Amino acid sequence: MFCQLVPFMLILGKFKNMRKELREIFIHGCNEKIAKKGDSVGLSFYAFFKNKNDNPELLMEAADWWIMQHKLDHFEKAVKIKALVLSESSPNLT
């Protein structure tokens, strides 16, 4: 049901657009984790960043998307995150 609501919420402007760089990081990270550990693998938004704070603005954007916009738990399934990102993205990002 949530996936059905996402396009409607986008039309209403509930979600901010995620910048291309962050979308690519999320999709790449999800694809890597799924390939290594399978569809049941969980992750947090920290999993997409090195253990350095070398891009705090991007980290905060990820945190805002994850926590404030989508109200996600700390750990979520990679397939769920990938589906959410793709539902908010251009169709050629897989």
N, C-alpha and C positions, 0 to 999 in steps of 0.2 A: 504494500500500500504506500509506503514512504516514497518508493521510486516513482509512483504515479503522481505524487504531490510535488516532486522536485520541479518539473517544468512549469507547473502552475505558480509555485513560489518564485521562480525566476522571473516570470512575467510580472508578478506583483512587486519585484524588486527586493524581496526579502534577503537574498544572498548577493553579496558583492562578487564581482567577477574576479576570479583567481588569475593572477598573471601567468603568462605562458611558461616562464621559468619554473614556477612552483608546480604547475600542472605536470610538466615533464618530469620533475623530480619525484612527484607522487606516483605517477604511472610507472616510471622506470623502477622505483623502489618496490612497488607492489609486484610487478612482473618478476623481479629478481627473487623476492621472498617466496612467491607462489611456486616458481620453478624449483627452488631449493627444498622447500618444506611442504608443498602441497596447498590445496585450497583451504585447509583449516587453519593456516598460520595466522596469528594475530600480531599486531604491531601498534606502536604509538607514533604520534607525529615526530617525536624525537628520533625515531629510527631513520628518518630521511636526512638527518644532519650529522656531520662529523662531531666528535666530542670537543669541538672548538666553537667559540661564539664568533665566528668570522663573518657572519652575515645576520646580525640581530634583527634587521628589518624583515628579512625573509622568514626567519624563525617566528617572529611575532605574527606575520601574516598567516603562517601555517597554524599557529596556535589559535588565532581568531577564527579561521575557517573551521577548525576541528572542534573547538570548545564553544565559542560564542555563537557561530552561525548554525552549526549542526548539532550541538549539544551531545557530542559523542563521548563515550566512555574513554578512559585512558587507553585501554587496549581494545582494538576492533579488528575484525577479520580483514585481511588484505583485499579479498575479493569485494567486500562491501565498500571499502575506500575507493578502490579502482572504479567500481560502478558509479559511485557518487561523483567522482571527478569527471568521468566520461559523460555522465548525464548533464553536466554543466559546461562541457567543452565542445569544441568543434568536432565534427564526425570523423575526421581523419587522424585523430590521436588515439592510438591503441597500444 
